[in-house]
Amino acid sequence: MTYKRYKSEVTLSKPEKVNLLSEYIDYYERLINKQGLDILNAKIPRDVFANIMDEIGAVLNQKAIEMAIEDGPLKDFLEANPLPPHMKELLPDDFRVFSLILNALKQWVSAESQSTDRYLLGGTARATCKEAVNKCIVTGEELGENPELHHPLRDGRPPILLSKKGHNLVERKTQINSSANSDDDNDNDVLNIVKQIRTKKNQSWVQLREGCNAILTRSYNCRSGAKSFANVVIRDTGLSAKVILEMLDNKGL
């Protein structure tokens, strides 16, 4: 069986691509408000693919052994690039071939990963993203100079264009979330961020609760500015409205 690169059977026009991405970005903006920044960094456990990785590894082992002794360009390459005598005793030819195959595989994976990004948008991902969004959905601020493409999930869905600040918030989300749920000195880090926002916005803890509840229930039954206050806290801390409410409960606020 010969490998066949995936290609979409549907060719989208430029307006269709921009519209598709606009809907996609709106979708994630709503998810961030409900679930926090974790939604932008979904990971599947590695052991899900353990069996297929073992199968691929076994094929590489076998091919390395076969290609190390077969006459051909690979064996010629090894002979044209000999090792120092002592090192030659320590690095068998099949291991050298295995290492070369791994390097070739790495380049192949890189090329195929780039191809998945082109499945829906062709080679215009960055340009199309710029037309579909005018702000960073993480910070709510302008994208600024040199925005970065971020993949919420590596399942073929396109990347999202984030500002550098927004991208950094997503990347350090795990650390922030861990601090927010720990019992040591780091527990106060996120709370201090919230306190600074609260002072700047001149809002109360009650208003933060009202805003978070309004976001979770899609209700407008809250005081003026409460929902906006909650959205700023969500964006600056990377926590969901639910986790913020749990933190307030834990702190008795």
C-alpha positions as CSV (number, residue, x, y, z in Angstrom):
1,M,0.0,0.0,0.0
2,T,1.4,3.4,-1.0
3,Y,1.0,6.5,1.2
4,K,-1.4,9.1,-0.2
5,R,-1.4,12.6,1.1
6,Y,-4.8,13.9,2.2
7,K,-6.3,16.6,0.0
8,S,-9.7,18.3,0.4
9,E,-12.2,17.5,-2.3
10,V,-13.8,21.0,-1.8
11,T,-12.0,24.2,-3.0
12,L,-13.2,27.2,-1.0
13,S,-13.1,30.7,-2.4
14,K,-11.3,33.5,-0.5
15,P,-14.6,34.9,0.9
16,E,-15.7,31.4,2.0
17,K,-12.4,30.9,3.7
18,V,-12.6,34.2,5.6
19,N,-16.3,33.5,6.6
20,L,-15.3,30.0,7.8
21,L,-12.5,31.3,9.9
22,S,-14.7,34.1,11.3
23,E,-17.2,31.5,12.5
24,Y,-14.4,29.4,13.8
25,I,-12.9,32.3,15.8
26,D,-16.3,33.3,17.3
27,Y,-16.8,29.6,18.3
28,Y,-13.5,29.6,20.2
29,E,-14.1,33.0,21.8
30,R,-17.4,31.7,23.3
31,L,-15.6,28.5,24.5
32,I,-12.8,30.6,26.2
33,N,-15.5,32.5,28.1
34,K,-17.1,29.3,29.3
35,Q,-14.1,26.9,29.8
36,G,-11.0,29.1,30.0
37,L,-7.8,28.9,28.0
38,D,-7.4,25.1,28.4
39,I,-9.7,24.8,25.4
40,L,-6.9,26.3,23.3
41,N,-4.4,23.7,24.3
42,A,-6.2,20.3,24.1
43,K,-3.8,17.3,24.3
44,I,-4.6,13.7,23.7
45,P,-2.7,11.2,25.9
46,R,0.3,9.6,24.2
47,D,-0.7,6.1,25.2
48,V,-3.7,6.3,22.9
49,F,-1.2,5.8,20.0
50,A,1.1,3.4,21.8
51,N,0.2,0.4,19.7
52,I,0.7,2.2,16.3
53,M,3.9,3.8,17.5
54,D,5.2,0.3,18.5
55,E,4.3,-1.0,15.0
56,I,6.1,1.9,13.3
57,G,9.1,1.4,15.6
58,A,9.3,-2.3,14.7
59,V,9.2,-1.5,11.0
60,L,12.0,1.0,11.4
61,N,14.1,-1.6,13.3
62,Q,13.6,-4.2,10.6
63,K,14.2,-1.8,7.7
64,A,17.4,-0.5,9.4
65,I,18.8,-4.0,9.7
66,E,17.9,-4.8,6.1
67,M,19.2,-1.6,4.6
68,A,22.5,-1.8,6.5
69,I,23.6,-4.9,4.7
70,E,21.9,-4.4,1.3
71,D,24.0,-3.0,-1.6
72,G,22.7,0.4,-2.6
73,P,22.9,4.1,-2.1
74,L,22.5,3.9,1.7
75,K,25.4,1.4,2.2
76,D,27.5,3.5,-0.2
77,F,26.7,6.6,1.9
78,L,27.9,4.9,5.1
79,E,31.1,3.7,3.4
80,A,31.7,7.3,2.0
81,N,31.4,8.7,5.5
82,P,33.4,6.3,7.7
83,L,33.7,6.6,11.5
84,P,36.9,6.9,13.5
85,P,38.2,3.3,14.3
86,H,37.2,3.3,18.0
87,M,33.8,4.9,17.3
88,K,33.2,2.3,14.5
89,E,33.3,-0.4,17.2
90,L,30.6,1.4,19.2
91,L,28.2,2.4,16.5
92,P,26.9,-0.6,14.5
93,D,25.8,0.1,10.9
94,D,22.1,-0.8,11.6
95,F,22.0,1.8,14.3
96,R,23.5,4.4,12.0
97,V,20.9,3.6,9.4
98,F,18.1,3.7,12.0
99,S,19.3,7.2,13.0
100,L,19.3,8.3,9.3
101,I,15.8,7.0,8.9
102,L,14.6,8.8,12.0
103,N,16.0,12.1,10.6
104,A,14.3,11.5,7.2
105,L,11.1,10.7,9.1
106,K,11.3,13.9,11.1
107,Q,11.5,15.9,7.8
108,W,8.6,13.9,6.4
109,V,6.5,14.6,9.5
110,S,7.3,18.3,9.3
111,A,6.2,18.4,5.6
112,E,3.0,16.4,6.2
113,S,2.1,18.6,9.2
114,Q,2.4,21.7,7.1
115,S,0.2,20.0,4.5
116,T,-2.5,19.5,7.1
117,D,-2.6,23.2,7.6
118,R,-3.2,23.7,3.9
119,Y,-6.1,21.2,3.8
120,L,-8.8,23.8,4.3
121,L,-7.1,27.1,3.6
122,G,-4.4,26.3,1.1
123,G,-1.2,28.2,1.6
124,T,-3.0,31.3,2.9
125,A,-3.6,30.5,6.6
126,R,-1.9,33.6,8.0
127,A,-3.3,36.0,5.4
128,T,-6.8,34.6,5.8
129,C,-6.6,34.7,9.6
130,K,-5.7,38.4,9.4
131,E,-8.8,39.1,7.4
132,A,-11.0,37.1,9.6
133,V,-10.0,38.6,13.0
134,N,-9.2,42.1,14.2
135,K,-8.3,41.4,17.8
136,C,-6.7,38.7,19.9
137,I,-9.5,36.4,21.4
138,V,-7.4,35.7,24.4
139,T,-6.6,39.3,25.5
140,G,-9.3,41.2,23.7
141,E,-6.6,43.6,22.5
142,E,-5.2,44.3,19.1
143,L,-3.1,41.6,17.5
144,G,-0.1,44.0,17.3
145,E,3.2,43.3,15.5
146,N,4.2,39.7,14.6
147,P,1.1,37.8,15.8
148,E,1.5,34.1,16.1
149,L,-0.5,31.2,14.7
150,H,-1.7,28.8,17.4
151,H,-3.2,25.3,17.0
152,P,-5.9,24.6,19.6
153,L,-5.8,20.9,18.6
154,R,-3.8,19.0,16.0
155,D,-6.6,17.2,14.3
156,G,-6.6,19.1,11.1
157,R,-8.5,22.2,12.2
158,P,-6.8,25.4,11.2
159,P,-4.7,27.6,13.6
160,I,-5.9,30.8,15.3
161,L,-4.0,34.0,15.1
162,L,-3.1,35.4,18.5
163,S,-1.1,38.3,19.7
164,K,2.3,37.5,21.3
165,K,0.8,38.3,24.7
166,G,-2.2,36.1,24.1
167,H,0.0,33.2,22.8
168,N,2.2,33.5,25.9
169,L,-0.8,33.3,28.2
170,V,-1.9,30.1,26.5
171,E,1.5,28.6,26.7
172,R,1.8,29.2,30.4
173,K,-1.8,28.2,31.2
174,T,-0.8,24.9,32.7
175,Q,1.4,26.7,35.2
176,I,-1.2,29.3,36.0
177,N,-3.9,26.8,36.5
178,S,-1.7,24.7,38.8
179,S,-0.9,27.7,40.9
180,A,-4.6,28.6,41.2
181,N,-5.5,25.2,42.6
182,S,-2.5,24.6,44.9
183,D,-2.2,25.2,48.6
184,D,1.3,26.7,48.7
185,D,2.5,30.3,48.3
186,N,1.8,30.1,44.6
187,D,-1.9,30.0,45.4
188,N,-1.9,33.8,45.8
189,D,-0.4,34.5,42.4
190,V,-3.6,34.4,40.4
191,L,-5.6,36.1,43.2
192,N,-3.1,39.0,43.1
193,I,-3.7,39.4,39.4
194,V,-7.5,39.5,40.1
195,K,-7.0,42.0,42.9
196,Q,-5.1,44.3,40.5
197,I,-7.8,44.1,37.9
198,R,-10.5,44.7,40.6
199,T,-8.8,47.8,41.8
200,K,-8.3,49.2,38.3
201,K,-11.9,48.5,37.4
202,N,-13.2,49.6,40.8
203,Q,-15.4,46.5,41.0
204,S,-16.3,44.3,44.0
205,W,-15.9,40.5,44.5
206,V,-19.7,40.3,44.4
207,Q,-19.7,41.8,40.9
208,L,-17.0,39.3,39.8
209,R,-19.3,36.5,41.0
210,E,-22.3,38.1,39.2
211,G,-20.3,38.5,36.0
212,C,-19.0,34.9,36.1
213,N,-22.5,33.5,36.7
214,A,-23.9,35.6,33.9
215,I,-21.3,34.2,31.5
216,L,-22.0,30.7,32.6
217,T,-25.8,31.0,32.3
218,R,-25.8,33.5,29.4
219,S,-27.8,35.8,31.6
220,Y,-27.9,39.6,31.6
221,N,-29.1,39.7,35.2
222,C,-26.1,41.4,36.7
223,R,-24.9,44.9,37.7
224,S,-23.4,47.2,35.1
225,G,-19.8,46.3,34.3
226,A,-19.9,42.9,36.1
227,K,-19.8,40.8,33.0
228,S,-17.0,43.0,31.4
229,F,-15.0,42.7,34.7
230,A,-15.4,38.9,34.6
231,N,-14.3,38.7,31.0
232,V,-11.1,40.7,31.7
233,V,-10.3,38.4,34.7
234,I,-10.9,35.3,32.5
235,R,-8.6,36.7,29.7
236,D,-5.8,37.9,32.0
237,T,-5.7,34.8,34.2
238,G,-6.5,32.1,31.7
239,L,-9.1,30.6,34.1
240,S,-12.7,29.7,33.2
241,A,-15.6,31.4,34.9
242,K,-16.3,28.2,36.7
243,V,-12.8,27.9,38.1
244,I,-12.8,31.6,39.1
245,L,-16.0,31.0,41.1
246,E,-14.4,27.9,42.8
247,M,-11.4,30.0,43.7
248,L,-13.6,32.7,45.2
249,D,-15.4,30.0,47.2
250,N,-12.1,28.6,48.5
251,K,-11.0,32.0,49.5
252,G,-14.3,32.9,51.2
253,L,-14.7,36.0,48.9
